[in-house]
Amino acid sequence: MSASLRAISDSAFAPAALLRQPSIHELEARIKSHEWVNGQYRLMVLAAPDCVLDCRPGQFFHLLCPQTDRFQPYFRRPMSIYGYDRERGELSFLYKVAGTGTGALAELEAGGTLNIVGPIGQGFEIRPEWQRPLLLARGVGLATLAPLAKECASLGRPLTAICSARFPELLMSTDLFRDCGAEVITVTDEEGNSGVESLTALIEGLIATRGIDAFFTCGSSRLMRMLQDIGTRHGIGGQVALEQHMACGIGMCQACVRPFRRADGAVNLRVCREGPVFDLQEAM
């Protein structure tokens, strides 16, 4: 692959004690394919070298959206990794076309290039004591959890995935989760089973019958708060990947700072650098 590659030193952006990841890289990646998966979401697959495929589930890349006749985005856009395949040399992103940045991305075609920076941030950790994880996500949050499902499969952890969307045709990643051996449960607004009350009853039942002992989520503050409540009642831990507006994406601008609970009080952390994955109960 012909690519302009530049390594960015971690030490330039944050105290060494906070860093648990390899170097960040910037490169021009060739677009191998770029297709619609439904009326709102597109899947982009890039050719990528090994150095940027040293990823963890939950990490993200900062994408330089193109300037087009219709869209002129100024800042890069953070995007969670949907997939990384070292054998095929591929990096993929599943995203919703919703605004200026993603509108510009949607105009890119296979054969072109995209400037990317990454992998960035702290990813998910599947702790040894978490043997029966539950994934719960809605919309584009399902893309963020896709690599985590593959990690659970590689570790032999029986997985349950609850996929939520407004309509059945907008459900995503269900086949991928099933291919990873997960029990997949779908809920939608149209069917009336995606509300907090219905989901709480469903998850309480899964705890009783499946022995669920860890929660992972992304994409909905409402679902996060629900899992926090259930986790507190049952003593179940977990992690959440947070979405936040960013400018630099590497910890310098402080634009993505938000508060988190700690034993000695609230602390302010950068989602791009100390996250985007955090302890479920610490997120506010």
Sequence and secondary structure as in RCSB ss.txt:
>XXXX:A:sequence
MSASLRAISDSAFAPAALLRQPSIHELEARIKSHEWVNGQYRLMVLAAPDCVLDCRPGQFFHLLCPQTDRFQPYF
RRPMSIYGYDRERGELSFLYKVAGTGTGALAELEAGGTLNIVGPIGQGFEIRPEWQRPLLLARGVGLATLAPLAK
ECASLGRPLTAICSARFPELLMSTDLFRDCGAEVITVTDEEGNSGVESLTALIEGLIATRGIDAFFTCGSSRLMR
MLQDIGTRHGIGGQVALEQHMACGIGMCQACVRPFRRADGAVNLRVCREGPVFDLQEAM
>XXXX:A:secstr
    EEEE GGGTS GGG  S  EEEEEEEEEEEEESSSSEEEEEEE  GGG    TT EEEEE    SS    S
 EEEE  EEETTTTEEEEEEE  SHHHHHHTT  TT EEEEEEEESB     TT  SEEEEEETTHHHHHHHHHH
HHHHHT   EEEEEESSGGG  SHHHHHHTT EEEEEETTTT  SHHHHHHHHHHHHHHH   EEEEES HHHHH
HHHHHHHHHT EEEEE     SSSSSSS TTEEEEEETTEEEEEETTTT BEEEGGGB 
